[in-house]
Amino acid sequence: MRIFVNGDRHDIEPATLALALDALGYGGRKIATAVNGRFVAAPARPAVELCDGDQIEVVAPMQGG
């Protein structure tokens, strides 16, 4: 399946957002996610099925002030 993460194309096998994030190296990190412009909370990621062409945004919190 082809998805786009922060604008970059990735070909992956995992069918859920949680599995895709693990496969892409985001597993265990504190991040915020959105699929096709809709926020997805961390507890909901295992239930979010991905489709070919989905746009995923991943944002990591920044420290500082």
DSSP file (Angstrom, degrees, kcal/mol; ACC not computed):
  #  RESIDUE AA STRUCTURE BP1 BP2  ACC     N-H-->O    O-->H-N    N-H-->O    O-->H-N    TCO  KAPPA ALPHA  PHI   PSI    X-CA   Y-CA   Z-CA
    1    1 A M              0   0    0      0, 0.0    11,-2.9     0, 0.0     2,-0.5   0.000 360.0 360.0 360.0 142.2    0.0    0.0    0.0
    2    2 A R  E     +A   11   0A   0      9,-0.2    51,-4.3    11,-0.1    52,-0.4  -0.880 360.0 164.9-102.1 126.0    1.2    3.5   -0.8
    3    3 A I  E     -A   10   0A   0      7,-2.8     7,-2.9    -2,-0.5     2,-0.5  -0.867  30.4-129.8-130.0 167.4    0.8    6.2    1.9
    4    4 A F  E     -Ab   9  55A   0     50,-2.5    52,-3.7    -2,-0.3     2,-0.6  -0.986  16.3-167.5-122.2 126.0    2.3    9.7    2.3
    5    5 A V  E >  S-Ab   8  56A   0      3,-3.0     3,-2.2    -2,-0.5    52,-0.2  -0.957  79.2 -21.2-116.7 116.5    3.9   10.6    5.7
    6    6 A N  T 3  S-     0   0    0     50,-2.9    -1,-0.2    -2,-0.6    51,-0.1   0.861 130.3 -51.0  50.6  38.3    4.6   14.3    6.0
    7    7 A G  T 3  S+     0   0    0     49,-0.4     2,-0.4     1,-0.2    -1,-0.3   0.295 114.8 116.2  88.2  -9.2    4.5   14.6    2.3
    8    8 A D  E <   -A    5   0A   0     -3,-2.2    -3,-3.0     1,-0.0    -1,-0.2  -0.786  65.4-121.8 -97.5 136.3    6.9   11.7    1.6
    9    9 A R  E     +A    4   0A   0     -2,-0.4     2,-0.4    -5,-0.2    -5,-0.2  -0.529  31.8 179.3 -77.7 137.6    5.8    8.6   -0.2
   10   10 A H  E     -A    3   0A   0     -7,-2.9    -7,-2.8    -2,-0.2     2,-0.6  -0.998  21.8-147.8-136.6 139.2    6.1    5.2    1.6
   11   11 A D  E     +A    2   0A   0     -2,-0.4     2,-0.3    -9,-0.2    -9,-0.2  -0.945  35.3 164.1-106.0 117.3    5.1    1.7    0.4
   12   12 A I        -     0   0    0    -11,-2.9     8,-0.1    -2,-0.6    -2,-0.0  -0.856  41.4-147.6-132.2 163.3    4.1   -0.3    3.4
   13   13 A E        +     0   0    0     -2,-0.3    -1,-0.1     6,-0.1     7,-0.1   0.780  66.1 103.4 -96.3 -37.6    2.3   -3.6    4.3
   14   14 A P        -     0   0    0      0, 0.0    -2,-0.1     0, 0.0     6,-0.0  -0.144  53.8-158.9 -56.1 142.0    0.7   -2.6    7.7
   15   15 A A        +     0   0    0     34,-0.1    35,-3.2     5,-0.0     2,-0.3   0.504  67.2  63.3-101.9  -6.2   -3.0   -1.9    7.4
   16   16 A T  B  > S-E   49   0B   0     33,-0.3     4,-2.4     1,-0.1    33,-0.2  -0.832  82.3-120.2-117.8 160.0   -3.5    0.2   10.6
   17   17 A L  H  > S+     0   0    0     31,-2.2     4,-2.6    28,-0.7     5,-0.2   0.914 112.9  52.6 -61.7 -43.5   -2.1    3.5   11.7
   18   18 A A  H  > S+     0   0    0     27,-1.3     4,-2.0     1,-0.2    -1,-0.2   0.926 112.0  44.7 -60.1 -46.1   -0.4    2.0   14.8
   19   19 A L  H  > S+     0   0    0     26,-0.2     4,-2.5     1,-0.2    -1,-0.2   0.880 112.7  51.9 -67.0 -37.7    1.3   -0.7   12.7
   20   20 A A  H  X S+     0   0    0     -4,-2.4     4,-1.8     2,-0.2    -2,-0.2   0.916 108.5  50.7 -64.8 -42.5    2.4    1.7   10.1
   21   21 A L  H  <>S+     0   0    0     -4,-2.6     5,-2.9     1,-0.2     6,-0.6   0.906 111.0  48.9 -62.6 -41.0    3.9    4.0   12.6
   22   22 A D  H ><5S+     0   0    0     -4,-2.0     3,-1.5     4,-0.3     5,-0.3   0.936 111.0  50.0 -61.1 -46.3    5.9    1.1   14.2
   23   23 A A  H 3<5S+     0   0    0     -4,-2.5    -1,-0.2     1,-0.3    -2,-0.2   0.794 110.1  51.2 -64.1 -28.4    7.1    0.0   10.7
   24   24 A L  T 3<5S-     0   0    0     -4,-1.8    -1,-0.3    -5,-0.2    -2,-0.2   0.381 123.0-102.3 -92.6   4.0    8.2    3.6    9.9
   25   25 A G  T < 5S+     0   0    0     -3,-1.5    -3,-0.2    -4,-0.3    -2,-0.1   0.601  93.4 110.4  91.4  11.7   10.2    3.9   13.2
   26   26 A Y    > < +     0   0    0     -5,-2.9     3,-2.0    -6,-0.2    -4,-0.3   0.469  40.2 132.5 -95.4  -2.4    7.8    6.0   15.3
   27   27 A G  T 3  S+     0   0    0     -6,-0.6     3,-0.1    -5,-0.3    -8,-0.0  -0.225  77.1   6.5 -55.9 131.0    6.9    3.2   17.7
   28   28 A G  T 3  S+     0   0    0      1,-0.3    -1,-0.3     3,-0.0     2,-0.2   0.342  99.2 124.2  81.2  -6.9    7.0    4.3   21.3
   29   29 A R    <   -     0   0    0     -3,-2.0     2,-0.9     1,-0.1    -1,-0.3  -0.578  69.7-113.3 -87.1 150.5    7.6    8.0   20.6
   30   30 A K        +     0   0    0     -2,-0.2     2,-0.3    -3,-0.1    -1,-0.1  -0.735  60.3 145.2 -81.1 106.9    5.4   10.8   21.8
   31   31 A I        -     0   0    0     -2,-0.9     2,-0.4    29,-0.2    29,-0.2  -0.920  46.9-128.7-139.4 162.5    3.9   12.2   18.7
   32   32 A A  E     -C   59   0A   0     27,-3.0    27,-2.6    -2,-0.3     2,-0.3  -0.917  30.7-163.9-109.5 144.0    0.7   13.7   17.4
   33   33 A T  E     -CD  58  40A   0      7,-0.7     7,-2.9    -2,-0.4     2,-0.3  -0.941  15.5-176.6-132.6 152.0   -0.9   12.1   14.3
   34   34 A A  E     -CD  57  39A   0     23,-1.8    23,-2.6    -2,-0.3     2,-0.5  -0.992  12.1-154.1-141.5 144.1   -3.5   13.0   11.7
   35   35 A V  E >  S-CD  56  38A   0      3,-2.5     3,-1.6    -2,-0.3    21,-0.2  -0.983  82.8 -15.8-120.3 121.2   -4.9   11.0    8.8
   36   36 A N  T 3  S-     0   0    0     19,-3.7    -1,-0.1    -2,-0.5    20,-0.1   0.873 131.9 -49.9  52.3  41.1   -6.3   12.9    5.8
   37   37 A G  T 3  S+     0   0    0     18,-0.4     2,-0.5     1,-0.2    -1,-0.3   0.455 113.9 115.0  83.7   0.7   -6.4   16.0    8.0
   38   38 A R  E <   -D   35   0A   0     -3,-1.6    -3,-2.5     2,-0.0    -1,-0.2  -0.923  68.5-118.7-110.8 126.6   -8.2   14.5   10.9
   39   39 A F  E     -D   34   0A   0     -2,-0.5     2,-0.5    -5,-0.2    -5,-0.3  -0.290  24.7-160.3 -58.5 138.6   -6.5   14.2   14.3
   40   40 A V  E     -D   33   0A   0     -7,-2.9    -7,-0.7     8,-0.0     5,-0.1  -0.969  11.8-139.1-125.6 114.5   -6.1   10.7   15.6
   41   41 A A    >>  -     0   0    0     -2,-0.5     3,-1.4     1,-0.1     4,-0.8  -0.355  26.4-109.8 -68.7 151.4   -5.5   10.2   19.3
   42   42 A A  G >4 S+     0   0    0      1,-0.3     3,-1.1     2,-0.2    -1,-0.1   0.866 116.4  54.0 -52.6 -44.5   -2.9    7.7   20.4
   43   43 A P  G 34 S+     0   0    0      0, 0.0    -1,-0.3     0, 0.0     4,-0.2   0.760 108.2  51.9 -65.1 -20.8   -5.4    5.2   21.9
   44   44 A A  G X> S+     0   0    0     -3,-1.4     3,-1.3     1,-0.2     4,-0.7   0.607  83.4  90.5 -88.6 -12.8   -7.4    5.2   18.6
   45   45 A R  G X< S+     0   0    0     -3,-1.1   -27,-1.3    -4,-0.8     3,-1.0   0.843  80.3  56.5 -57.9 -39.5   -4.4    4.4   16.3
   46   46 A P  G 34 S+     0   0    0      0, 0.0    -1,-0.3     0, 0.0    -2,-0.1   0.779 109.7  47.6 -64.1 -22.7   -4.7    0.6   16.4
   47   47 A A  G <4 S+     0   0    0     -3,-1.3     2,-0.9    -4,-0.2    -2,-0.2   0.546  86.5 100.2 -93.7  -8.4   -8.3    0.9   15.1
   48   48 A V    <<  -     0   0    0     -3,-1.0   -31,-2.2    -4,-0.7     2,-0.3  -0.702  62.8-153.0 -86.2 108.6   -7.6    3.3   12.3
   49   49 A E  B     -E   16   0B   0     -2,-0.9     2,-0.3   -33,-0.2   -33,-0.3  -0.619  10.7-139.6 -79.5 135.0   -7.5    1.3    9.0
   50   50 A L        -     0   0    0    -35,-3.2     2,-0.3    -2,-0.3   -47,-0.0  -0.677  12.5-157.6 -95.7 151.6   -5.3    2.9    6.3
   51   51 A C    >   -     0   0    0     -2,-0.3     3,-2.1   -49,-0.0     2,-0.0  -0.888  37.5 -80.1-123.0 156.3   -6.2    3.0    2.6
   52   52 A D  T 3  S+     0   0    0     -2,-0.3   -49,-0.2     1,-0.3    -1,-0.0  -0.314 117.8  20.3 -54.2 129.4   -3.9    3.4   -0.4
   53   53 A G  T 3  S+     0   0    0    -51,-4.3    -1,-0.3     1,-0.3   -50,-0.2   0.422  84.3 156.7  90.8  -0.9   -3.0    7.0   -0.9
   54   54 A D    <   -     0   0    0     -3,-2.1   -50,-2.5   -52,-0.4     2,-0.6  -0.254  38.2-134.7 -60.1 146.4   -3.8    8.2    2.7
   55   55 A Q  E     -b    4   0A   0    -52,-0.2   -19,-3.7   -50,-0.1     2,-0.4  -0.922  23.7-171.2-104.7 118.0   -2.0   11.3    3.9
   56   56 A I  E     -bC   5  35A   0    -52,-3.7   -50,-2.9    -2,-0.6     2,-0.5  -0.925   7.8-161.1-114.4 133.7   -0.5   11.0    7.4
   57   57 A E  E     - C   0  34A   0    -23,-2.6   -23,-1.8    -2,-0.4     2,-0.4  -0.953   5.8-170.5-112.7 132.8    0.9   13.8    9.3
   58   58 A V  E     - C   0  33A   0     -2,-0.5     2,-0.4   -25,-0.2   -25,-0.2  -0.991   4.9-178.1-124.5 125.4    3.3   13.1   12.2
   59   59 A V  E     - C   0  32A   0    -27,-2.6   -27,-3.0    -2,-0.4    -2,-0.0  -0.990  12.1-154.9-127.8 129.1    4.3   15.9   14.6
   60   60 A A        -     0   0    0     -2,-0.4   -29,-0.2   -29,-0.2    -2,-0.0  -0.829  29.5-109.1 -99.4 139.7    6.7   15.5   17.5
   61   61 A P        -     0   0    0      0, 0.0     2,-0.4     0, 0.0   -31,-0.1  -0.335  31.3-141.8 -66.2 149.6    6.5   18.0   20.4
   62   62 A M        -     0   0    0      2,-0.1     2,-0.3    -2,-0.0     0, 0.0  -0.882   5.9-138.1-114.0 145.3    9.3   20.5   20.7
   63   63 A Q        +     0   0    0     -2,-0.4     2,-0.3     2,-0.0     0, 0.0  -0.657  55.7  69.4 -96.9 157.3   10.9   21.8   23.9
   64   64 A G              0   0    0     -2,-0.3    -2,-0.1     1,-0.1     0, 0.0  -0.765 360.0 360.0 129.6-174.6   11.8   25.3   24.6
   65   65 A G              0   0    0     -2,-0.3    -1,-0.1     0, 0.0    -2,-0.0   0.428 360.0 360.0-160.9 360.0   10.1   28.5   25.2
